[in-house]
């Protein structure tokens, strides 16, 4: 009961922060620009001729991954900078002391805040992602093969980064925790790009860079699984595994990797609880 109460309060507090309005504004702008851009695909004149409706849908299946990466980046920035003030900010301001002075366990407070932020982040990804898919469906008639799986993996990516941001906020300042979390998110994605280039060139050493980064921080691995769920299978056949890189995934995620992502979240959340338990308030 305490956990759910704190989760509700955290969700309500997150909804009142200015960062939420920034997220909403960025989402509306991205939806509007993408809708206009997709509307220009049908009948577009190129050097190879005018795009047919079928070719426009194929191009749209690739562009969806690019736009969904934009949504994942917005979600990453939003959740990272919400997590810091929610935990470290309350400790620094003394608000945490007022709550923890009562017979409330720190682990219950942490779990409640984690659930509240998780609900916010996953809700944003689901609603914004679904809105984008509906825009593409209405404009060019393309619908991904596995939209539910893709949105679920984007939500899982948000959960991973949120959990990391909470761990960082239990040890460092709110602003620093958000910056480090988003920086690691970007570094992991770049490492994945480098690893993909290495794989396309047959360089196992460079390819291993991406593989190791996806194990250390599963955000990029989950993102690639989401891309595979959103893209048209024909695109991979026509362009080859490396043709549309870095916005083309050649295979879905394995059950073993999904299990590792779940284990990663559990371990990091446990480390956060241990760090928060030892922190002076």
N, C-alpha and C positions, 0 to 999 in steps of 0.2 A: 504494500500500500504506500509506504514512504517513497519507494522508488518511482512509482507511477505519478505520485504527487509532484515530486521534483522534476520528473520528465515533463509534465504538463506546464509547470512554472518555467522551465527552461525553454520550452517551445514558445510560450507566450512572450517571454523576454526577447528571444531571438527575433520574433516577428515585429517587435517594436524598434529594433535597431535600424539605423540608416542604411546599413549595408544591404538590407532586404530590398529597400527601394532602388538601390543601385543595381541589384541583381534583376529586379523586375524591368527596369529601364533597358538594361543591356539585352535582356531576353526579347523584349518587344522590338527593339531595333534589329536584332539578328533575325527574328522571324519575318519582319517586313522586308529586309534586304534580301533574304533568301527567297521569299515568295516572288519578289520582283525579278531576281536573277533566274529562277527556274522558269518563269513565264517567258523569258527571252530565248529559251533553248529550242522550243518547237519552231521550226521554220528558219532556224539560224543558218545563214550562209557561211560556209567555210571553204577552204581551198579544195576540199574533196566533194563539195556540193552542199545542198541543203539538207539539214538534219531531218530525218523522218521522225515520227512519233516514237517508233521503237528505238531508234538511236538516241533520242532525247531521254528516254527512260533509262537507257544504259548509262549515259553520262550522269544522269541524276543519281543513280545508285552509287556512283563514285563520289559525287559531291556531297551526298548525305553524310558520308564518313568525315569529310572535312568540316561540315557544319556541326556534326555531333561532337567533334573534338572541341569546337568552340564552346558548346554547352558544358562539356566535361571540364574545360578550363574555368568557366564561370563558376561551376559548382565547386571546383577545387579551391578557388580563391575565396569564395563565400564561406564555405565550411571551415577553412583553415583560419580565417580571421574572425569567425564567430566562436570557434573553440577556445582561442586564447583568452579573450575577455571573460568567457563563461567560467573558466576555472582559475587561471592565474590572476585575472583581473579582480575576481571576488576575494581572493586571498590577499592581494596587495591593498585592496580598499578596506579590508576588515569585515566585509559582509559574510565571508565564510565562517568567521569566528562566532557570529551571532547565531548561525544555524547549527554549527557543530558543538556549541556550548550545551545544547539540549542533548538528550539521549538518542542521538542519530549517528549511525556509523558512517565513517568516511567512505567506505565502499558503497554504501547505499546512495550517498550523494553523487559519487562519481558515476555509478551505473545509471542513475536517473538522468544526469546531465548528458551522458552518452546516448541514451535512448531518445531524449528530446531532440538533440542535434541530429541524430540518425534519422528520425522521422522528418525533420525539416529538409535535410539534404536529399533523402530518397524521394520525398514528395515533390521537391523541385525538379529533380531529374525526370521523374515519371511524367509530370504535367508538361514541362517544357519540351521534352523529347517527343511525347505523343502529339503535342501541338505542331511540332515541326514535321512529323510524319504525315499528319493530316493535310498540312499545307502542300507538301510534295504530291500527295495523292490527288488533291484537288486540282493542282496546276498541270502536272505532267502524267498523272495516272500510275505512278510507280508506288508499289507497296513492298517493303522488305520481306524476305522469306521467313524471318524469325524475329519480328519486332519485339515481342514480349521478352525473349531471351536477351536481345540487345539492350533493352532498357534496364533489365535486371542486372546485367553486367556493369552498365554505367553506374547504377546505384551501388553496386558492390565496390566499384572503384572509389566512389565518394565515401563509403564506409571506411575503407582502408586509409584514405588520407585523413579523414576525421579522427580516426583512432590514433594515427601518428601525431596529429596536431595536439590532441589531448595529452599524449605522453610528453611532448615537448613543453606544453604549457604547465605541466606539473613540476618542471625544473627551471624554466627560464621565463622571461617576461612575456606578456601577451603579444606585443608587436613582433618580437624576435621569433616566437614560436610560429606565427603565421608566415613570416618571411622564409624561415628555414623549411617549413613544410611545403610551401609552394615551390621553393627552389629545388628541393629533392624531387618533387613531382616532375618539374621540367627537366632536370638532369636525367631522370630515369627514362623519360620519353626520348631525349636525345641519344642516350645510350642504346635504346631500342632501335632507333634509326641507324645508328652506326653499325649495330649488330646485323641489321637487315642488309645493309650494303655489303658487309663482309660475307654474309651468306650468298648474296647474288654473285659476288666475285670469287666465291670458293675459298675465301680466307677464313680458316677455322678459328684462328686467334682473335680476329676482329669480331667474328660472329659470336664468340664466347662472351664478349663484352655485354651484348644485349641479353644473353641467357642468364648471366650472373645478376645483372641489374633487375631483371624480372623476378628473380628469386628473393633478392634483398628487399625489394619494395614492389609488391604485386600490381601496382596501378597500371603499368604499361602492358603487362600480360592480360589483365582484365579488359583493357581498352582494345587490344587486338582481337580478343574474343568477341567483343561488341561489334567491331568492324565487320567481322566475318558474318555476324548475324544480320547486319543491315545491308550488305552488298549483294548484288545480283551474282549468282554463280557463273553466269555467262561472262561477266567481266574478268574473272580470274582465268577463264579458258582463253579469251581473246587476247588479254594483255600479258599473260604469264605471271608467275608468282612475284616477279620483281617489277613488272611493268607499271603499276600504279603506286608503288611504294613512295611515301610511307602511309598512304591512306588506302591500302589494300592488304587484306590478311589472307594468307594462303590456307589456313586450317582452323577449325574451331578449337576451343580449349579442351584439354583432356580432363577427365574426372580427377586425376591425381593433382593437377594444378589447382583446380577449384578447391580440393580438400586442403592443399597447402595454404591457399588464401584464407580459408576459414581458420586454420590453425594459426596463421600469422596474426590475424586480428585478435584471437583469443590470447596469444602470448603477449602481444603488445599491450592489450587492455590489462592483463595481469601485471605487467611491469608498471603501467600507469598507476594502478591501485597501490602497488608497493611504494612507488615514489611519492604519491600523494599522502600515504600513511605516515611517511617519515618527514614530511615537510612541516616546518614550523609555521603556525598561523597566528 
